[in-house]
């Protein structure tokens, strides 16, 4: 179920609860891919929900509430990452799975996540963040550049380098899964 606000004005508490019940796992997974730290990802989602609720008057009528909160969560994860700046990244082995997935799909998903997590470790921080935002979160180049306070050329170069490194690290079968 997609949370589209049908009432005029700001989202209601019930609409927020519905969005949280249906999409919180996706927000957490996105934050985990960015921060690579479970606690930071949880903090980012919590911060995002608090910020979204506090700024619900800024929500545009007719938009998707879950997408709006997702964007706030990704921004919160990036903000926490900027504050922390860890020297090493932990391996991303687990990701949130849909419980309705068949066991084979879950196993394949786990393997791909493990392989992608290991491959992402080979990237620099800017390469990894740009790759995740562009290819996993579907951000536009200008949005990434604005968020990272850099120019589009730098983002393009980071994405190009990350894709090249990932192609060299992962097998063609892994890339097409």
Secondary structure, DSSP 8 states (H G I E B T S, - for coil): ---B--SSSS--HHHHHHHHHHHHHHHHHHHHHHH--HHHHHHHHHHHHHHHHHTGGGS-TTSBHHHHHHHHHHHHHHHHHHHH--SS----------TTS-HHHHHHHHHHHHHHHHHHTTS-HHHHHHHIIIIIS---HHHHHHHHTS-HHHHHHHHHHHHHHHHHHS-HHHHH-
